[in-house]
Amino acid sequence: MANETVSNFITLPVELVYRILDHQSNFTIVCSMRNTFSTLDFAYNEIQEVEAQQLAGALRHNTILTTLYLQHNQIGYAGAQYFGDALRYNTTLTSLHLWGNVIGDVGAQYLAGGLRYNSALTTLNLQKNQIGDAGAERLGDALQQNTTLTILDLSENQIGHIGAQPLSNALRQNTSLTTLHLQYNQIGHVGAQYIGDTLKYNTTLTTLHLWGNKIGDIGAEHLADGLRHNTTLTTLHLGENQIGYIGAQHLGDTLKHNTTLTSLHLWGNEIGDIGVQYFDDGLRQNKTLITLNLQHNQIRDIGAQHLADALQHNTTLTSLNLWGNQIGNVGAQYLTEGLQHNTTLNRFNVLENEIEDDALLEINELIERNGRAESYNF
């Protein structure tokens, strides 16, 4: 039997190894080092289709890599096709970050195809990829079959209410997704209706990001209706959604009934003093909410009075953000009186209002009494 000679870098003279490596790009060298790294970061590297093909090819059989960062490259839909194919075979990658790669609907379709068969990936970031309704539909189809993905980021895409519907339908059946990012899309109040209906049935989603979607009062009403029946969602982001006092009424009323929501973010809306009154009623009865963000909501002294009344009765809220409203010294006095009877609030932001330093100092002293975690007001 003929003797076999196996070539190995270890047996080569070091000068020859350096000469070989001098003719290879850094990217090629890294891709060839299979089963060596658990995390690779190729963000902002101008990676295009050819390099994406190399990397995806190595990923097919890799058994060590768990996290891959490829944000802000130029892989396009063709590169997404290679990664979608790799996901069918890879069994170890748990986190894939592809935001800012212009993969579009076609690329989303290829990745969705991979997700149908993948059983390892838990985090997929597709932020800012020009994905529209068609791509959302394909990803929704994949979510109905995938059982491992827990975090999906589709923020800053072009998904409207048409795309929100298949995603919502998928969440009725999906049993693994816990966090969904849909901020800065275009779902509107119709898309919020689909999601609100889904919240009545979904039992796994815990965090939902919907800020910047122009859902308005009607959308807030649909989401509030869903929250009445939901028993798993703990964090809801609804900032910059054109929600006024009518939407606040529905959300405030929901706080009387919901027993799982712990964090509600409504910054940059238009709820005003009237809307805050409805939160007063809700917070009096609610026993679970610990964080409420109402910054930039046109709240004045009367609204501060309503919140002060709520603070005298609420025993669970620990963080309240009122930054950037129009609360003056009169409102500050109301808040001070409310805090004198409250023993749980320990994070309170009233900066960028119209409150003088002496009043701010008094508020800070009361918060510090409750065990202030951070100083917000100076």
N, C-alpha and C positions, 0 to 999 in steps of 0.2 A: 504494500500500500504506500503510495507516494506521501512524503512528508508535506504537511501544509504549513505555510508561513503566514502568521497573522500580524498585520501591521498595527501598531499601537503607538500613540504619541509618547507614551512612557519610555519606549525603547529607542526613540529618535534622539539624535543630538539636539540640545536646546537651541543651537543656532539655526538648525533646519526648521524647528517648530516656529521660531519667531519669523522666519522667512515666509512660511506658509501663512501665518496669521496676518502678516503685513498686507497680503493680497485679498483679505476678506474684510467686509464691512463689520462694524460692531454688531449690527443687527443680525447678520448671518452667523456670527460667532455665538451670540446668545441663543439663537434659535437652534443651533446644532448641539447645544449643551442640554440635551433632553434629560429629564428626571434629576435636575440639579436645584432649581429654584422653586420656592413655594409662592413667591410673589414677584411679578414683573410689572414695571411701570414704564410704558412707552408713550405717555401723554406728551402732546405737543412735539411730535417727532416727524411730522410731515409724511407719515406712513400712508402709502397708497395701495392700490389693488395688488401689485406684485408682492410687496412685503406682507400684506395681509394674507395672501395665499400661502407664503412660507410659514408664517406664524400659525395659521389655522391648521396647516398640514402637520406641524410639530405637535399641536394640541390634540390631534386625533388619538395619539397613542401615549400621550404624557400621563404619568401616574403620580406626579408630585405637585404640580402647579395648582394652587387653589384660588389665587386672585390675579386678575389681569386688568391693568389700566391702559386704555387706548383712547382716552378722551382727547378731543380736538386734534384729530388727524383727518385724513382724506380717503377713508377706505370706501366710501360710497356703497351703493347697493351691491356692486360686484364683490366687494370685500365682505359685506354682510352675508353673502351667499356662502362663502368659504367657511365663515364662523358658524353659520346655521348648520352646515353639513358636519362640522367638527363636533357640535353639541350632540349629534346623534350617537357619537361613539365615545366621547370623553366621559369618564366616570369620577373625576376628582375635582374639576373646577367648580367652585362654589360662588364666585363673585366676578362678574364681567361688566366693565364700565366702558360704554361706547358713546357717551354723549358728545354731541358736536361733530358728527361724522357724515352728515347729510345722507343718511341711508334711505330716507323716504319710505313710501308705502311698499315699494318692491323689496327693499332691504328688510323691512319689518316682516314681510311675508316669509322670507327665507329664514329669519331667526325664529319665527313662530313654528315653522316646520321642524326645526331642531328641538324646540321646547316640547313638542309633542312626545318625543322619544327620550328626552334627557331626564335623568333621575338624580342629578347631583347639584345643579345650579340652584342657589337660594336667593341671589341678588342679581338683578339685571337693570342697568342704568342706561336708558335710551333718551335721556333728556336732550332737547334742542336738536332734533334730527329730521325736521320737516315731515313728520309722520302725520298723516291725515286720517280721515274716517275709514278708508279702505285698509290701511295698516292696522288701525285699532280693531277692526273687525277680525282680521287674521289673528292678532294677538289674543283677542277674546276667545276665539275658537280653541287656541292652544291652551288657555287657562282652564278650559273645561276638562282637559285631559291631564295636564301637568299636575303633579302632586307634591312637588318639592319647593317650588319658587315661593319665597316669603315676602320679598321686597321687589316691587316693580316701579320704576321711575319713568314716567312719560311726560314730565313737565316741559313747558315751553315748546310744545309741538303745535299742530294745527287741527287738533281733534275737536269736532263740534258735537252737537247733540246726536247726530247720526252715528258717530263713532262711540259716543258714550253708551248707547243702547246695548251693543254686543258686549262691551266690557262689563256693564251692569248685569246682563244676563249670565255671563260667565261666573260672576261672583255669587250667584245663587247656588251654583253647583260646586265651585272651587272650595277645597277644604284646607288649603295651605297658606294662601296669601294673607299676610297680616298688615302690610303697609302698602298703600297706593298713592303715588304722587301724580296728580293731574293739574297742578297749579299752572296758571298762565296758558290755558288752552281756550277754547271757545264753546264750552258746553252749554252756557246759558241756562235759563230756567227749565227748559225742556230736558236737557241733560241732567239737571239736578233732580227732576222728577223721576227719571229712570234710576238714579242712584238712591234716592230716597225710598223708592219701592223695594230696591234690593236690600237696603238696611233692615227691612222687616224680616228678612229670611236668612241673611248671611250670619254665620256664627263664628267666623275666624278673624275678620278684619278688625284691627285695633286702632290703626292710625290712618286718617284720610286727609290729604292735602288738596284743597279745592280753591285756594285763593286766586284772585285775578281771573275769574270766569264769568263775570257779569250775570250772576244768577238772580240778583235782585230779591225783592220781597216774596215773589211767587216761588222762586227756587228755594228760599229759606223756609217757606211754609212746607214744601214737599220734604225737605231734609228733616225738619222738626217732626213731621208726621212719622217718618221712618225711625227717628230716634226714640219715639214713644214706645216702639215695639222691640228695639234693638237691645241686646244684652251683652255685647262684646266690645263695641267701639269705646275707646277711652280718650282719644285725642282727635279733635276736629279743627281744621284750619279753614276759616272762611274770610280771611282778610281781603280787602279791596274788591268787594263784590256788589257794591251799590245797594247794600241792605239798609233800609230805613226803619222807622219805628214800627211799621206793620210787620216786617220780618222779625224784628226784635220781639214783638208780642208773641209770635208763634214759638220762637226759641225760648223765651222766658217761661212760657207756659209748659214747654217740654221739660224744663228743669224741675218742675214739680213732680214729674212722673218717672223720668229716666234715673236709673240707679247705677249706671256704670261709667258715664262720661266723667273724666277727671280734669280734662284740659280743653278749654274753648277759646279760640283766637278769632276776634272780630275786628282787628285793627283796620283803620282806613275805610270805615263804612260811614253811614250817615244816620245812626240810630238816635242821636240827640237826647234831650231831657225826657221826652215822652217815652222813647224806647227804653231808657234806663229804668223808668218806673216799672215796666213789665219785668225787668230783671230783678228789681227789688222784690216783687212778689215771688218769683221763682227761687231766688236765693234764700228766702225765708224758710222754704220747705225742703230745699235740696240738701242731701246728706253726703254727696260724693264729690262734687266739683272742688278742685283744689287750686286751679289756675284759671284766671279770667283776664283776657287781654282786650281792653277797650280803648287803646290809644288812637288818637286822631278820629274822634267820633262826634265832634261838635257838642260835647257835654259841657254844660255851664253849672252855675251854682245850684239850681233846682235839681239837676241830675245828681250832683254831689250829695244833696240832701237825701234823695232816694237811696243811693248807695250806702250812706251812713246809717239809715234806718235798717237796711239789710244786714249790715255788719254787726248790729246789735243782737241779731237773732241767729245769724249763720255761725256754725261751729266747725266747719270743715275747710273753708277757703283759706289758703295760705299765701297766695300770690295774686295781686291785683295791679294791673298796669293801666294807668290813666294818663300816660304821657301825651303831650301835644293836644290837650283840649283847651277849653276856655274857662276853667275854674278859677275864681278869684278868692280873695280873703274870706268872703262870706261862706263860700263853699268849703274852704279849708276848715272853717270853724265847725261846720256840720260834720265833716269827716273826723275832726278831732274828737267831737262828742261821741261819734259812733265807735271810734277806736278805744275809747275809755271803757267801753263795755265788751270789747272783743279781745279774746286771748289767743287766737290762732293765727291771724294774719302776721306774717313776718317778712314779706316782700311787697313793697308798696312803692310804685313809681308815679309821682305827680310832677315830674319835671316838665318844662316847657308849657306851663299853664300861666296864670296871672297871679300867683301866690307869692307874697313877700317872704323874705328869709326868716323872719321871726316865726311865722306860721309854719313854715317848712321844718324849722328846728323842733317845734312842739310835736309835729307829726312824727318826725324821726325818733324822738325820745319814746313815744308810745310804741312804735314798731320795735325799737330796741328792747323794750320791756318784754315783748313777745318772743324774743330770741331772733333778732334780725340776722338773716343769712348774708345779706349784702346791703350796702348803703347805696340808694338810688337817687337821693334827693339833694346831694351836694357834690 
